[in-house]
Amino acid sequence: MVLVPKPDGTMRFCVDYGQLNEVTVRDVYPLPRMDACIDFLGDATVFSTLDCNSGFWRIPVSDEYRDRTTFVCHEGAYRYIRLPFGLSNSLATFQRAIDVILGGLKWKSGLVYLDDIIVFSQSAGEHVEHLRDKFAALRGAGVSLKSKKCSFF
């Protein structure tokens, strides 16, 4: 376990799951290809970008797998009850969760790459509606946004 400084000066708690990742069966859920995402934006003229706040921490680790996330430090042994970053399947699990949360909204007025969401529209009025849809879906799933990393219009 180590604390690593993030670009904004806050600290990121990291656990080395290298040995666990070596024996983990990989989740093959695909991450979107960036070139496909960019091409898909097509004729859109209005964009907003959203950044999920501590998104991985919103996904529970099932009881049967919690012991596998155990780590030891000078204070004792601990295990995660929420999805930690660093497990080989964390990215795929999170991508799948956001895809499910946004459901039918994905690819119509928004694209998702892990914890980043781009909302795209043809007009400002349409964009407001698309943002409302995304906010409602995210709020319903308990996902919050990091306002300082979001850009609107």
C-alpha positions as CSV (number, residue, x, y, z in Angstrom):
1,M,0.0,0.0,0.0
2,V,1.3,3.4,-0.9
3,L,0.0,7.0,-1.2
4,V,0.7,8.6,-4.5
5,P,0.2,12.3,-5.2
6,K,-2.4,13.1,-7.9
7,P,-1.9,16.0,-10.3
8,D,-4.3,18.2,-8.2
9,G,-2.2,17.7,-5.1
10,T,-4.5,15.2,-3.3
11,M,-3.4,11.7,-2.5
12,R,-4.4,8.5,-4.2
13,F,-4.4,5.3,-2.1
14,C,-2.8,2.5,-4.1
15,V,-2.5,-1.2,-3.4
16,D,-0.3,-3.5,-5.5
17,Y,-2.6,-6.3,-6.8
18,G,0.0,-7.7,-9.2
19,Q,-0.1,-11.2,-7.8
20,L,-3.9,-11.3,-7.7
21,N,-4.0,-9.9,-11.3
22,E,-1.7,-12.7,-12.5
23,V,-4.2,-15.4,-11.6
24,T,-7.4,-13.4,-12.4
25,V,-9.6,-14.5,-15.3
26,R,-9.8,-11.4,-17.5
27,D,-13.2,-9.7,-18.1
28,V,-13.3,-9.1,-21.9
29,Y,-15.9,-6.3,-21.7
30,P,-14.6,-3.9,-24.3
31,L,-13.4,-0.3,-23.7
32,P,-14.5,1.9,-26.5
33,R,-11.9,2.8,-29.2
34,M,-11.1,6.5,-29.0
35,D,-11.0,6.9,-32.8
36,A,-14.5,5.3,-33.1
37,C,-15.8,7.7,-30.4
38,I,-14.3,10.8,-32.2
39,D,-15.7,9.6,-35.6
40,F,-19.2,9.1,-34.0
41,L,-19.5,12.7,-32.9
42,G,-20.1,13.5,-36.6
43,D,-22.0,16.8,-37.1
44,A,-22.5,17.6,-33.4
45,T,-21.7,21.3,-32.6
46,V,-22.4,21.5,-28.9
47,F,-20.3,19.5,-26.4
48,S,-20.0,19.0,-22.6
49,T,-17.6,16.7,-20.8
50,L,-18.5,15.2,-17.4
51,D,-16.1,13.5,-15.0
52,C,-17.5,11.0,-12.5
53,N,-16.4,11.6,-8.9
54,S,-14.8,8.5,-7.3
55,G,-16.7,6.4,-9.7
56,F,-15.0,3.1,-8.8
57,W,-15.9,3.6,-5.2
58,R,-19.6,3.5,-6.2
59,I,-19.5,-0.2,-7.2
60,P,-19.7,-2.8,-4.4
61,V,-17.4,-5.8,-4.4
62,S,-19.5,-8.9,-3.9
63,D,-19.1,-10.7,-0.5
64,E,-17.6,-13.7,-2.1
65,Y,-14.7,-11.7,-3.6
66,R,-14.0,-9.2,-0.8
67,D,-11.3,-11.4,0.8
68,R,-9.3,-11.3,-2.4
69,T,-8.9,-7.5,-2.0
70,T,-7.3,-7.8,1.4
71,F,-4.1,-5.8,2.0
72,V,-1.9,-5.4,5.0
73,C,-0.4,-2.3,6.5
74,H,1.1,-1.4,9.9
75,E,-2.4,-0.8,11.3
76,G,-3.7,-4.3,10.3
77,A,-5.4,-6.1,7.5
78,Y,-8.2,-4.6,5.5
79,R,-10.3,-5.5,2.6
80,Y,-12.4,-3.4,0.1
81,I,-16.1,-3.4,0.1
82,R,-16.1,-1.1,-2.9
83,L,-14.3,-1.6,-6.2
84,P,-10.6,-0.6,-5.9
85,F,-8.6,0.8,-8.8
86,G,-5.8,-1.6,-9.7
87,L,-7.6,-4.9,-10.1
88,S,-7.2,-6.2,-13.6
89,N,-11.0,-6.2,-14.1
90,S,-11.8,-2.9,-12.4
91,L,-11.8,-0.9,-15.7
92,A,-14.1,-3.3,-17.5
93,T,-16.4,-3.6,-14.5
94,F,-16.7,0.2,-14.2
95,Q,-17.1,0.7,-18.0
96,R,-19.9,-1.9,-18.0
97,A,-21.6,-0.2,-15.0
98,I,-21.6,3.3,-16.6
99,D,-22.8,1.8,-19.9
100,V,-25.7,0.1,-18.0
101,I,-26.5,3.3,-16.0
102,L,-26.6,5.4,-19.2
103,G,-28.4,2.6,-21.1
104,G,-30.2,3.9,-24.2
105,L,-28.5,7.3,-23.9
106,K,-25.1,6.0,-24.9
107,W,-24.2,6.5,-28.6
108,K,-27.3,8.7,-29.1
109,S,-26.2,11.8,-27.3
110,G,-23.3,10.7,-25.2
111,L,-20.2,8.6,-25.2
112,V,-18.4,7.1,-22.3
113,Y,-14.8,6.2,-21.7
114,L,-14.5,4.9,-18.1
115,D,-15.3,7.8,-15.8
116,D,-15.4,10.4,-18.6
117,I,-18.6,11.2,-20.4
118,I,-19.0,13.5,-23.4
119,V,-22.4,14.8,-24.2
120,F,-23.0,16.0,-27.8
121,S,-25.8,17.7,-29.5
122,Q,-26.8,19.6,-32.6
123,S,-28.1,22.7,-30.7
124,A,-28.0,24.4,-27.3
125,G,-31.6,23.6,-26.6
126,E,-31.2,20.0,-27.5
127,H,-28.0,19.9,-25.4
128,V,-29.8,21.1,-22.3
129,E,-32.2,18.1,-22.7
130,H,-29.4,15.7,-23.2
131,L,-27.6,16.9,-20.1
132,R,-30.8,16.6,-18.1
133,D,-31.1,13.0,-19.2
134,K,-27.5,12.2,-18.3
135,F,-27.8,13.9,-14.9
136,A,-31.0,12.0,-14.1
137,A,-29.5,8.6,-15.0
138,L,-26.3,9.3,-13.0
139,R,-28.2,10.7,-10.0
140,G,-30.5,7.6,-10.0
141,A,-27.5,5.4,-9.8
142,G,-25.8,7.4,-7.0
143,V,-23.0,8.6,-9.3
144,S,-21.8,12.2,-8.7
145,L,-19.6,14.4,-10.9
146,K,-16.4,16.2,-10.1
147,S,-17.5,19.7,-11.0
148,K,-14.0,21.2,-11.4
149,K,-13.3,18.6,-14.1
150,C,-16.6,19.1,-16.0
151,S,-16.9,21.5,-19.0
152,F,-20.2,22.7,-20.3
153,F,-21.1,23.9,-23.8
